[in-house]
Amino acid sequence: MKKYMATKKTIRKAVFPVAGLGTRFLPATKASPKEMLPIVDKPLIQYAAEEAVAAGIEQLIFVTSSSKGAIENHFDKNQELEDELEQRGKYDLLAMAKNVVPEGVSCIYIRQPEALGLGHAVLCAKPVVGDEPFAVMLADDLINGEELPCLSQMVQIYEKQQTSVIAVEEISQKDTEKYGIIEPEELYEGVLKINHIIEKPSPEQAPSNLGVVGRYLFTPKIFNYLENLGKGAGGEIQLTDAIAKLLVEEQVLACQFKGTRYDCGSKLGYLIATVDYALQHPNLSEGFKKHLRNVKKICQ
């Protein structure tokens, strides 16, 4: 009798929960989604989408609300703009406009009918994700990977271990109430086994100073727990609570990614990211450095 090996599944789909109201950036986000806030010359959501595509993602699944039409428009074709750029001979800009979504990558939009939390947003994507492993990416966590983008680092771990992987980084102990915090057990360099996870514990209750940030790779089993979760912290369906239940059934790993994360959900983090990315921009860096030197003189 033939024995069949289980087929390894690759990550082809990424879910982007983008239905939030972005209240910390009001009034800028009254009519425009926070994910469309630009870091120099690209919106946050495009940086996240490019990171996903670099990791081999083929379907970008956006969980949206009625106020997020700008995101759909950004990833859609704009024939009028393309025709105008072509007529003016601005072929570099034309290439940028055409390649927001590379060939072979599709965009799917799902409405989140109620703002019931991150866990609920991920659950809304189940009909499209199906029985496949998938990524979840929070665009307001902008991560500049060192050698590889953060999600690519995580995919490498998934391909080796075939189990859920979550990105974590060391945070200040006083900030544990802002994060999901893990209880880790080291497996090998940069990879930890998660023994326990808790949502927004006080510094005294936190099992470590390793906070979960906005990159996740899940096996489809996570949906089993999201479907049966009650409301958790803040009266919302918490993704962290589902991860805690998943831990009982299967191993979940943490990736201490190599790179710099910018919390662009906060105004200060957003400003820091803008400065750092401007300093790395091929066309702007020299002029911007000169400006910052002048600012430094004024501030002294």
C-alpha positions as protocol buffer text, in pm:
chain_id: "A"
residue {
  index: 1
  type: MET
  ca { x: 0 y: 0 z: 0 }
}
residue {
  index: 2
  type: LYS
  ca { x: 137 y: 340 z: -100 }
}
residue {
  index: 3
  type: LYS
  ca { x: 223 y: 592 z: 170 }
}
residue {
  index: 4
  type: TYR
  ca { x: 164 y: 956 z: 86 }
}
residue {
  index: 5
  type: MET
  ca { x: 364 y: 1237 z: 239 }
}
residue {
  index: 6
  type: ALA
  ca { x: 170 y: 1540 z: 361 }
}
residue {
  index: 7
  type: THR
  ca { x: 217 y: 1824 z: 114 }
}
residue {
  index: 8
  type: LYS
  ca { x: 385 y: 2130 z: 258 }
}
residue {
  index: 9
  type: LYS
  ca { x: 164 y: 2433 z: 215 }
}
residue {
  index: 10
  type: THR
  ca { x: 309 y: 2767 z: 110 }
}
residue {
  index: 11
  type: ILE
  ca { x: 187 y: 3111 z: 215 }
}
residue {
  index: 12
  type: ARG
  ca { x: 1 y: 3267 z: -78 }
}
residue {
  index: 13
  type: LYS
  ca { x: -249 y: 3495 z: 93 }
}
residue {
  index: 14
  type: ALA
  ca { x: -214 y: 3797 z: 321 }
}
residue {
  index: 15
  type: VAL
  ca { x: -491 y: 3966 z: 518 }
}
residue {
  index: 16
  type: PHE
  ca { x: -475 y: 4341 z: 583 }
}
residue {
  index: 17
  type: PRO
  ca { x: -720 y: 4455 z: 853 }
}
residue {
  index: 18
  type: VAL
  ca { x: -780 y: 4818 z: 747 }
}
residue {
  index: 19
  type: ALA
  ca { x: -1129 y: 4890 z: 882 }
}
residue {
  index: 20
  type: GLY
  ca { x: -1017 y: 5093 z: 1185 }
}
residue {
  index: 21
  type: LEU
  ca { x: -1115 y: 5458 z: 1226 }
}
residue {
  index: 22
  type: GLY
  ca { x: -765 y: 5598 z: 1287 }
}
residue {
  index: 23
  type: THR
  ca { x: -885 y: 5827 z: 1564 }
}
residue {
  index: 24
  type: ARG
  ca { x: -533 y: 5904 z: 1687 }
}
residue {
  index: 25
  type: PHE
  ca { x: -469 y: 6095 z: 1364 }
}
residue {
  index: 26
  type: LEU
  ca { x: -787 y: 6301 z: 1349 }
}
residue {
  index: 27
  type: PRO
  ca { x: -865 y: 6526 z: 1169 }
}
residue {
  index: 28
  type: ALA
  ca { x: -623 y: 6392 z: 902 }
}
residue {
  index: 29
  type: THR
  ca { x: -809 y: 6059 z: 900 }
}
residue {
  index: 30
  type: LYS
  ca { x: -1161 y: 6200 z: 895 }
}
residue {
  index: 31
  type: ALA
  ca { x: -1192 y: 6146 z: 518 }
}
residue {
  index: 32
  type: SER
  ca { x: -875 y: 5949 z: 439 }
}
residue {
  index: 33
  type: PRO
  ca { x: -778 y: 5611 z: 592 }
}
residue {
  index: 34
  type: LYS
  ca { x: -478 y: 5610 z: 827 }
}
residue {
  index: 35
  type: GLU
  ca { x: -327 y: 5339 z: 604 }
}
residue {
  index: 36
  type: MET
  ca { x: -308 y: 5599 z: 326 }
}
residue {
  index: 37
  type: LEU
  ca { x: -88 y: 5834 z: 531 }
}
residue {
  index: 38
  type: PRO
  ca { x: 232 y: 5877 z: 327 }
}
residue {
  index: 39
  type: ILE
  ca { x: 583 y: 5799 z: 442 }
}
residue {
  index: 40
  type: VAL
  ca { x: 767 y: 6033 z: 203 }
}
residue {
  index: 41
  type: ASP
  ca { x: 605 y: 5931 z: -127 }
}
residue {
  index: 42
  type: LYS
  ca { x: 423 y: 5603 z: -61 }
}
residue {
  index: 43
  type: PRO
  ca { x: 127 y: 5531 z: 169 }
}
residue {
  index: 44
  type: LEU
  ca { x: 170 y: 5295 z: 462 }
}
residue {
  index: 45
  type: ILE
  ca { x: -51 y: 5031 z: 300 }
}
residue {
  index: 46
  type: GLN
  ca { x: 174 y: 5016 z: -6 }
}
residue {
  index: 47
  type: TYR
  ca { x: 483 y: 4948 z: 206 }
}
residue {
  index: 48
  type: ALA
  ca { x: 295 y: 4658 z: 369 }
}
residue {
  index: 49
  type: ALA
  ca { x: 174 y: 4526 z: 33 }
}
residue {
  index: 50
  type: GLU
  ca { x: 526 y: 4540 z: -112 }
}
residue {
  index: 51
  type: GLU
  ca { x: 659 y: 4348 z: 188 }
}
residue {
  index: 52
  type: ALA
  ca { x: 392 y: 4084 z: 131 }
}
residue {
  index: 53
  type: VAL
  ca { x: 469 y: 4050 z: -241 }
}
residue {
  index: 54
  type: ALA
  ca { x: 843 y: 4021 z: -164 }
}
residue {
  index: 55
  type: ALA
  ca { x: 758 y: 3724 z: 59 }
}
residue {
  index: 56
  type: GLY
  ca { x: 574 y: 3544 z: -223 }
}
residue {
  index: 57
  type: ILE
  ca { x: 217 y: 3655 z: -147 }
}
residue {
  index: 58
  type: GLU
  ca { x: -18 y: 3632 z: -448 }
}
residue {
  index: 59
  type: GLN
  ca { x: -348 y: 3751 z: -298 }
}
residue {
  index: 60
  type: LEU
  ca { x: -386 y: 4072 z: -98 }
}
residue {
  index: 61
  type: ILE
  ca { x: -705 y: 4052 z: 109 }
}
residue {
  index: 62
  type: PHE
  ca { x: -819 y: 4384 z: 253 }
}
residue {
  index: 63
  type: VAL
  ca { x: -1076 y: 4379 z: 534 }
}
residue {
  index: 64
  type: THR
  ca { x: -1231 y: 4723 z: 495 }
}
residue {
  index: 65
  type: SER
  ca { x: -1515 y: 4947 z: 603 }
}
residue {
  index: 66
  type: SER
  ca { x: -1738 y: 5189 z: 413 }
}
residue {
  index: 67
  type: SER
  ca { x: -1491 y: 5477 z: 465 }
}
residue {
  index: 68
  type: LYS
  ca { x: -1191 y: 5301 z: 306 }
}
residue {
  index: 69
  type: GLY
  ca { x: -1261 y: 5356 z: -65 }
}
residue {
  index: 70
  type: ALA
  ca { x: -927 y: 5536 z: -103 }
}
residue {
  index: 71
  type: ILE
  ca { x: -744 y: 5208 z: -43 }
}
residue {
  index: 72
  type: GLU
  ca { x: -937 y: 5032 z: -320 }
}
residue {
  index: 73
  type: ASN
  ca { x: -874 y: 5327 z: -552 }
}
residue {
  index: 74
  type: HIS
  ca { x: -502 y: 5324 z: -474 }
}
residue {
  index: 75
  type: PHE
  ca { x: -459 y: 4962 z: -581 }
}
residue {
  index: 76
  type: ASP
  ca { x: -694 y: 4996 z: -878 }
}
residue {
  index: 77
  type: LYS
  ca { x: -598 y: 5103 z: -1231 }
}
residue {
  index: 78
  type: ASN
  ca { x: -626 y: 5478 z: -1301 }
}
residue {
  index: 79
  type: GLN
  ca { x: -648 y: 5495 z: -1678 }
}
residue {
  index: 80
  type: GLU
  ca { x: -689 y: 5873 z: -1689 }
}
residue {
  index: 81
  type: LEU
  ca { x: -371 y: 5928 z: -1487 }
}
residue {
  index: 82
  type: GLU
  ca { x: -176 y: 5674 z: -1693 }
}
residue {
  index: 83
  type: ASP
  ca { x: -284 y: 5832 z: -2021 }
}
residue {
  index: 84
  type: GLU
  ca { x: -185 y: 6178 z: -1898 }
}
residue {
  index: 85
  type: LEU
  ca { x: 159 y: 6064 z: -1782 }
}
residue {
  index: 86
  type: GLU
  ca { x: 221 y: 5882 z: -2110 }
}
residue {
  index: 87
  type: GLN
  ca { x: 123 y: 6187 z: -2315 }
}
residue {
  index: 88
  type: ARG
  ca { x: 363 y: 6401 z: -2112 }
}
residue {
  index: 89
  type: GLY
  ca { x: 644 y: 6150 z: -2155 }
}
residue {
  index: 90
  type: LYS
  ca { x: 675 y: 6095 z: -1778 }
}
residue {
  index: 91
  type: TYR
  ca { x: 756 y: 5728 z: -1810 }
}
residue {
  index: 92
  type: ASP
  ca { x: 918 y: 5686 z: -1466 }
}
residue {
  index: 93
  type: LEU
  ca { x: 602 y: 5811 z: -1297 }
}
residue {
  index: 94
  type: LEU
  ca { x: 391 y: 5600 z: -1533 }
}
residue {
  index: 95
  type: ALA
  ca { x: 579 y: 5288 z: -1425 }
}
residue {
  index: 96
  type: MET
  ca { x: 517 y: 5375 z: -1059 }
}
residue {
  index: 97
  type: ALA
  ca { x: 145 y: 5423 z: -1120 }
}
residue {
  index: 98
  type: LYS
  ca { x: 115 y: 5095 z: -1313 }
}
residue {
  index: 99
  type: ASN
  ca { x: 317 y: 4881 z: -1074 }
}
residue {
  index: 100
  type: VAL
  ca { x: 143 y: 4958 z: -745 }
}
residue {
  index: 101
  type: VAL
  ca { x: 20 y: 4598 z: -775 }
}
residue {
  index: 102
  type: PRO
  ca { x: 264 y: 4376 z: -969 }
}
residue {
  index: 103
  type: GLU
  ca { x: 143 y: 4143 z: -1241 }
}
residue {
  index: 104
  type: GLY
  ca { x: 20 y: 3813 z: -1099 }
}
residue {
  index: 105
  type: VAL
  ca { x: -93 y: 3964 z: -769 }
}
residue {
  index: 106
  type: SER
  ca { x: -466 y: 4012 z: -706 }
}
residue {
  index: 107
  type: CYS
  ca { x: -655 y: 4232 z: -458 }
}
residue {
  index: 108
  type: ILE
  ca { x: -972 y: 4122 z: -280 }
}
residue {
  index: 109
  type: TYR
  ca { x: -1188 y: 4346 z: -59 }
}
residue {
  index: 110
  type: ILE
  ca { x: -1412 y: 4225 z: 225 }
}
residue {
  index: 111
  type: ARG
  ca { x: -1633 y: 4447 z: 439 }
}
residue {
  index: 112
  type: GLN
  ca { x: -1613 y: 4419 z: 817 }
}
residue {
  index: 113
  type: PRO
  ca { x: -1975 y: 4498 z: 910 }
}
residue {
  index: 114
  type: GLU
  ca { x: -1897 y: 4598 z: 1269 }
}
residue {
  index: 115
  type: ALA
  ca { x: -1584 y: 4722 z: 1445 }
}
residue {
  index: 116
  type: LEU
  ca { x: -1549 y: 4420 z: 1674 }
}
residue {
  index: 117
  type: GLY
  ca { x: -1171 y: 4405 z: 1698 }
}
residue {
  index: 118
  type: LEU
  ca { x: -869 y: 4259 z: 1520 }
}
residue {
  index: 119
  type: GLY
  ca { x: -977 y: 3899 z: 1579 }
}
residue {
  index: 120
  type: HIS
  ca { x: -1312 y: 3965 z: 1415 }
}
residue {
  index: 121
  type: ALA
  ca { x: -1142 y: 4139 z: 1120 }
}
residue {
  index: 122
  type: VAL
  ca { x: -924 y: 3833 z: 1059 }
}
residue {
  index: 123
  type: LEU
  ca { x: -1227 y: 3605 z: 1086 }
}
residue {
  index: 124
  type: CYS
  ca { x: -1403 y: 3808 z: 815 }
}
residue {
  index: 125
  type: ALA
  ca { x: -1134 y: 3686 z: 573 }
}
residue {
  index: 126
  type: LYS
  ca { x: -1208 y: 3317 z: 630 }
}
residue {
  index: 127
  type: PRO
  ca { x: -1428 y: 3269 z: 318 }
}
residue {
  index: 128
  type: VAL
  ca { x: -1139 y: 3386 z: 98 }
}
residue {
  index: 129
  type: VAL
  ca { x: -850 y: 3229 z: 290 }
}
residue {
  index: 130
  type: GLY
  ca { x: -1019 y: 2890 z: 317 }
}
residue {
  index: 131
  type: ASP
  ca { x: -812 y: 2596 z: 438 }
}
residue {
  index: 132
  type: GLU
  ca { x: -474 y: 2759 z: 373 }
}
residue {
  index: 133
  type: PRO
  ca { x: -200 y: 2910 z: 588 }
}
residue {
  index: 134
  type: PHE
  ca { x: -198 y: 3288 z: 558 }
}
residue {
  index: 135
  type: ALA
  ca { x: -33 y: 3609 z: 676 }
}
residue {
  index: 136
  type: VAL
  ca { x: -188 y: 3896 z: 869 }
}
residue {
  index: 137
  type: MET
  ca { x: -21 y: 4236 z: 830 }
}
residue {
  index: 138
  type: LEU
  ca { x: -96 y: 4558 z: 1018 }
}
residue {
  index: 139
  type: ALA
  ca { x: 6 y: 4845 z: 794 }
}
residue {
  index: 140
  type: ASP
  ca { x: 66 y: 5094 z: 1075 }
}
residue {
  index: 141
  type: ASP
  ca { x: 354 y: 4876 z: 1193 }
}
residue {
  index: 142
  type: LEU
  ca { x: 611 y: 4978 z: 930 }
}
residue {
  index: 143
  type: ILE
  ca { x: 910 y: 4741 z: 946 }
}
residue {
  index: 144
  type: ASN
  ca { x: 1236 y: 4803 z: 763 }
}
residue {
  index: 145
  type: GLY
  ca { x: 1407 y: 4463 z: 748 }
}
residue {
  index: 146
  type: GLU
  ca { x: 1786 y: 4442 z: 753 }
}
residue {
  index: 147
  type: GLU
  ca { x: 1878 y: 4165 z: 509 }
}
residue {
  index: 148
  type: LEU
  ca { x: 1524 y: 4046 z: 436 }
}
residue {
  index: 149
  type: PRO
  ca { x: 1179 y: 4204 z: 489 }
}
residue {
  index: 150
  type: CYS
  ca { x: 1019 y: 4096 z: 815 }
}
residue {
  index: 151
  type: LEU
  ca { x: 752 y: 3878 z: 653 }
}
residue {
  index: 152
  type: SER
  ca { x: 1015 y: 3702 z: 441 }
}
residue {
  index: 153
  type: GLN
  ca { x: 1207 y: 3616 z: 759 }
}
residue {
  index: 154
  type: MET
  ca { x: 889 y: 3470 z: 905 }
}
residue {
  index: 155
  type: VAL
  ca { x: 807 y: 3272 z: 590 }
}
residue {
  index: 156
  type: GLN
  ca { x: 1148 y: 3107 z: 611 }
}
residue {
  index: 157
  type: ILE
  ca { x: 1061 y: 2988 z: 963 }
}
residue {
  index: 158
  type: TYR
  ca { x: 717 y: 2868 z: 853 }
}
residue {
  index: 159
  type: GLU
  ca { x: 859 y: 2673 z: 559 }
}
residue {
  index: 160
  type: LYS
  ca { x: 1095 y: 2495 z: 797 }
}
residue {
  index: 161
  type: GLN
  ca { x: 851 y: 2433 z: 1083 }
}
residue {
  index: 162
  type: GLN
  ca { x: 504 y: 2436 z: 916 }
}
residue {
  index: 163
  type: THR
  ca { x: 345 y: 2607 z: 1216 }
}
residue {
  index: 164
  type: SER
  ca { x: 213 y: 2949 z: 1308 }
}
residue {
  index: 165
  type: VAL
  ca { x: 471 y: 3227 z: 1350 }
}
residue {
  index: 166
  type: ILE
  ca { x: 432 y: 3568 z: 1518 }
}
residue {
  index: 167
  type: ALA
  ca { x: 669 y: 3865 z: 1505 }
}
residue {
  index: 168
  type: VAL
  ca { x: 792 y: 3999 z: 1838 }
}
residue {
  index: 169
  type: GLU
  ca { x: 1038 y: 4259 z: 1959 }
}
residue {
  index: 170
  type: GLU
  ca { x: 1177 y: 4375 z: 2290 }
}
residue {
  index: 171
  type: ILE
  ca { x: 978 y: 4661 z: 2436 }
}
residue {
  index: 172
  type: SER
  ca { x: 1011 y: 4880 z: 2744 }
}
residue {
  index: 173
  type: GLN
  ca { x: 867 y: 4706 z: 3051 }
}
residue {
  index: 174
  type: LYS
  ca { x: 645 y: 5007 z: 3119 }
}
residue {
  index: 175
  type: ASP
  ca { x: 478 y: 4962 z: 2778 }
}
residue {
  index: 176
  type: THR
  ca { x: 352 y: 4605 z: 2827 }
}
residue {
  index: 177
  type: GLU
  ca { x: -5 y: 4733 z: 2864 }
}
residue {
  index: 178
  type: LYS
  ca { x: 2 y: 4832 z: 2496 }
}
residue {
  index: 179
  type: TYR
  ca { x: 95 y: 4487 z: 2356 }
}
residue {
  index: 180
  type: GLY
  ca { x: 27 y: 4118 z: 2355 }
}
residue {
  index: 181
  type: ILE
  ca { x: 316 y: 3974 z: 2560 }
}
residue {
  index: 182
  type: ILE
  ca { x: 460 y: 3624 z: 2522 }
}
residue {
  index: 183
  type: GLU
  ca { x: 621 y: 3381 z: 2762 }
}
residue {
  index: 184
  type: PRO
  ca { x: 912 y: 3255 z: 2546 }
}
residue {
  index: 185
  type: GLU
  ca { x: 1133 y: 2948 z: 2532 }
}
residue {
  index: 186
  type: GLU
  ca { x: 1438 y: 2975 z: 2306 }
}
residue {
  index: 187
  type: LEU
  ca { x: 1463 y: 2720 z: 2023 }
}
residue {
  index: 188
  type: TYR
  ca { x: 1742 y: 2865 z: 1811 }
}
residue {
  index: 189
  type: GLU
  ca { x: 1876 y: 3207 z: 1719 }
}
residue {
  index: 190
  type: GLY
  ca { x: 1592 y: 3448 z: 1655 }
}
residue {
  index: 191
  type: VAL
  ca { x: 1321 y: 3182 z: 1699 }
}
residue {
  index: 192
  type: LEU
  ca { x: 1129 y: 3120 z: 2021 }
}
residue {
  index: 193
  type: LYS
  ca { x: 859 y: 2877 z: 2124 }
}
residue {
  index: 194
  type: ILE
  ca { x: 562 y: 3058 z: 2277 }
}
residue {
  index: 195
  type: ASN
  ca { x: 447 y: 2890 z: 2597 }
}
residue {
  index: 196
  type: HIS
  ca { x: 188 y: 3151 z: 2685 }
}
residue {
  index: 197
  type: ILE
  ca { x: 54 y: 3483 z: 2554 }
}
residue {
  index: 198
  type: ILE
  ca { x: -147 y: 3750 z: 2731 }
}
residue {
  index: 199
  type: GLU
  ca { x: -313 y: 4065 z: 2597 }
}
residue {
  index: 200
  type: LYS
  ca { x: -196 y: 4397 z: 2743 }
}
residue {
  index: 201
  type: PRO
  ca { x: -79 y: 4284 z: 3088 }
}
residue {
  index: 202
  type: SER
  ca { x: 44 y: 4529 z: 3351 }
}
residue {
  index: 203
  type: PRO
  ca { x: 425 y: 4543 z: 3388 }
}
residue {
  index: 204
  type: GLU
  ca { x: 393 y: 4335 z: 3706 }
}
residue {
  index: 205
  type: GLN
  ca { x: 193 y: 4061 z: 3530 }
}
residue {
  index: 206
  type: ALA
  ca { x: 390 y: 4051 z: 3205 }
}
residue {
  index: 207
  type: PRO
  ca { x: 575 y: 3718 z: 3152 }
}
residue {
  index: 208
  type: SER
  ca { x: 852 y: 3893 z: 2951 }
}
residue {
  index: 209
  type: ASN
  ca { x: 929 y: 4216 z: 2768 }
}
residue {
  index: 210
  type: LEU
  ca { x: 867 y: 4060 z: 2424 }
}
residue {
  index: 211
  type: GLY
  ca { x: 571 y: 4229 z: 2259 }
}
residue {
  index: 212
  type: VAL
  ca { x: 378 y: 4107 z: 1957 }
}
residue {
  index: 213
  type: VAL
  ca { x: 392 y: 4345 z: 1659 }
}
residue {
  index: 214
  type: GLY
  ca { x: 187 y: 4359 z: 1341 }
}
residue {
  index: 215
  type: ARG
  ca { x: 306 y: 4052 z: 1147 }
}
residue {
  index: 216
  type: TYR
  ca { x: 152 y: 3705 z: 1183 }
}
residue {
  index: 217
  type: LEU
  ca { x: 157 y: 3376 z: 991 }
}
residue {
  index: 218
  type: PHE
  ca { x: -126 y: 3140 z: 1082 }
}
residue {
  index: 219
  type: THR
  ca { x: -236 y: 2790 z: 1001 }
}
residue {
  index: 220
  type: PRO
  ca { x: -611 y: 2787 z: 925 }
}
residue {
  index: 221
  type: LYS
  ca { x: -677 y: 2636 z: 1268 }
}
residue {
  index: 222
  type: ILE
  ca { x: -682 y: 2989 z: 1409 }
}
residue {
  index: 223
  type: PHE
  ca { x: -1030 y: 3031 z: 1256 }
}
residue {
  index: 224
  type: ASN
  ca { x: -1168 y: 2752 z: 1477 }
}
residue {
  index: 225
  type: TYR
  ca { x: -1092 y: 2960 z: 1785 }
}
residue {
  index: 226
  type: LEU
  ca { x: -1189 y: 3298 z: 1642 }
}
residue {
  index: 227
  type: GLU
  ca { x: -1535 y: 3161 z: 1558 }
}
residue {
  index: 228
  type: ASN
  ca { x: -1599 y: 3058 z: 1917 }
}
residue {
  index: 229
  type: LEU
  ca { x: -1441 y: 3347 z: 2104 }
}
residue {
  index: 230
  type: GLY
  ca { x: -1640 y: 3582 z: 2321 }
}
residue {
  index: 231
  type: LYS
  ca { x: -1548 y: 3945 z: 2364 }
}
residue {
  index: 232
  type: GLY
  ca { x: -1221 y: 4008 z: 2544 }
}
residue {
  index: 233
  type: ALA
  ca { x: -1027 y: 4320 z: 2645 }
}
residue {
  index: 234
  type: GLY
  ca { x: -1198 y: 4641 z: 2538 }
}
residue {
  index: 235
  type: GLY
  ca { x: -1517 y: 4452 z: 2453 }
}
residue {
  index: 236
  type: GLU
  ca { x: -1359 y: 4325 z: 2129 }
}
residue {
  index: 237
  type: ILE
  ca { x: -1278 y: 3983 z: 1980 }
}
residue {
  index: 238
  type: GLN
  ca { x: -905 y: 3970 z: 2051 }
}
residue {
  index: 239
  type: LEU
  ca { x: -669 y: 3789 z: 1817 }
}
residue {
  index: 240
  type: THR
  ca { x: -436 y: 3731 z: 2113 }
}
residue {
  index: 241
  type: ASP
  ca { x: -707 y: 3530 z: 2293 }
}
residue {
  index: 242
  type: ALA
  ca { x: -741 y: 3301 z: 1990 }
}
residue {
  index: 243
  type: ILE
  ca { x: -362 y: 3255 z: 1975 }
}
residue {
  index: 244
  type: ALA
  ca { x: -364 y: 3155 z: 2344 }
}
residue {
  index: 245
  type: LYS
  ca { x: -617 y: 2879 z: 2264 }
}
residue {
  index: 246
  type: LEU
  ca { x: -427 y: 2773 z: 1952 }
}
residue {
  index: 247
  type: LEU
  ca { x: -118 y: 2717 z: 2170 }
}
residue {
  index: 248
  type: VAL
  ca { x: -298 y: 2429 z: 2342 }
}
residue {
  index: 249
  type: GLU
  ca { x: -338 y: 2244 z: 2011 }
}
residue {
  index: 250
  type: GLU
  ca { x: -23 y: 2326 z: 1819 }
}
residue {
  index: 251
  type: GLN
  ca { x: 316 y: 2487 z: 1854 }
}
residue {
  index: 252
  type: VAL
  ca { x: 328 y: 2861 z: 1785 }
}
residue {
  index: 253
  type: LEU
  ca { x: 665 y: 3024 z: 1728 }
}
residue {
  index: 254
  type: ALA
  ca { x: 789 y: 3379 z: 1770 }
}
residue {
  index: 255
  type: CYS
  ca { x: 1027 y: 3548 z: 1527 }
}
residue {
  index: 256
  type: GLN
  ca { x: 1266 y: 3807 z: 1667 }
}
residue {
  index: 257
  type: PHE
  ca { x: 1303 y: 3972 z: 1330 }
}
residue {
  index: 258
  type: LYS
  ca { x: 1611 y: 4164 z: 1221 }
}
residue {
  index: 259
  type: GLY
  ca { x: 1514 y: 4518 z: 1135 }
}
residue {
  index: 260
  type: THR
  ca { x: 1358 y: 4837 z: 1266 }
}
residue {
  index: 261
  type: ARG
  ca { x: 990 y: 4873 z: 1346 }
}
residue {
  index: 262
  type: TYR
  ca { x: 813 y: 5207 z: 1340 }
}
residue {
  index: 263
  type: ASP
  ca { x: 485 y: 5241 z: 1528 }
}
residue {
  index: 264
  type: CYS
  ca { x: 309 y: 5457 z: 1271 }
}
residue {
  index: 265
  type: GLY
  ca { x: -15 y: 5424 z: 1465 }
}
residue {
  index: 266
  type: SER
  ca { x: 133 y: 5692 z: 1694 }
}
residue {
  index: 267
  type: LYS
  ca { x: 215 y: 6044 z: 1580 }
}
residue {
  index: 268
  type: LEU
  ca { x: 570 y: 6030 z: 1716 }
}
residue {
  index: 269
  type: GLY
  ca { x: 643 y: 5694 z: 1551 }
}
residue {
  index: 270
  type: TYR
  ca { x: 499 y: 5824 z: 1224 }
}
residue {
  index: 271
  type: LEU
  ca { x: 723 y: 6133 z: 1233 }
}
residue {
  index: 272
  type: ILE
  ca { x: 1033 y: 5925 z: 1315 }
}
residue {
  index: 273
  type: ALA
  ca { x: 958 y: 5691 z: 1025 }
}
residue {
  index: 274
  type: THR
  ca { x: 914 y: 5984 z: 788 }
}
residue {
  index: 275
  type: VAL
  ca { x: 1252 y: 6129 z: 887 }
}
residue {
  index: 276
  type: ASP
  ca { x: 1435 y: 5795 z: 864 }
}
residue {
  index: 277
  type: TYR
  ca { x: 1285 y: 5705 z: 525 }
}
residue {
  index: 278
  type: ALA
  ca { x: 1357 y: 6054 z: 390 }
}
residue {
  index: 279
  type: LEU
  ca { x: 1721 y: 6008 z: 492 }
}
residue {
  index: 280
  type: GLN
  ca { x: 1729 y: 5683 z: 290 }
}
residue {
  index: 281
  type: HIS
  ca { x: 1550 y: 5822 z: -16 }
}
residue {
  index: 282
  type: PRO
  ca { x: 1780 y: 5826 z: -322 }
}
residue {
  index: 283
  type: ASN
  ca { x: 1654 y: 6162 z: -448 }
}
residue {
  index: 284
  type: LEU
  ca { x: 1596 y: 6342 z: -119 }
}
residue {
  index: 285
  type: SER
  ca { x: 1857 y: 6225 z: 130 }
}
residue {
  index: 286
  type: GLU
  ca { x: 2127 y: 6486 z: 65 }
}
residue {
  index: 287
  type: GLY
  ca { x: 1893 y: 6783 z: 66 }
}
residue {
  index: 288
  type: PHE
  ca { x: 1712 y: 6653 z: 372 }
}
residue {
  index: 289
  type: LYS
  ca { x: 2037 y: 6597 z: 562 }
}
residue {
  index: 290
  type: LYS
  ca { x: 2132 y: 6958 z: 489 }
}
residue {
  index: 291
  type: HIS
  ca { x: 1797 y: 7074 z: 623 }
}
residue {
  index: 292
  type: LEU
  ca { x: 1836 y: 6866 z: 942 }
}
residue {
  index: 293
  type: ARG
  ca { x: 2183 y: 7013 z: 1001 }
}
residue {
  index: 294
  type: ASN
  ca { x: 2028 y: 7359 z: 984 }
}
residue {
  index: 295
  type: VAL
  ca { x: 1752 y: 7254 z: 1222 }
}
residue {
  index: 296
  type: LYS
  ca { x: 2012 y: 7121 z: 1464 }
}
residue {
  index: 297
  type: LYS
  ca { x: 2189 y: 7458 z: 1466 }
}
residue {
  index: 298
  type: ILE
  ca { x: 1863 y: 7637 z: 1540 }
}
residue {
  index: 299
  type: CYS
  ca { x: 1779 y: 7397 z: 1824 }
}
residue {
  index: 300
  type: GLN
  ca { x: 2116 y: 7431 z: 1998 }
}
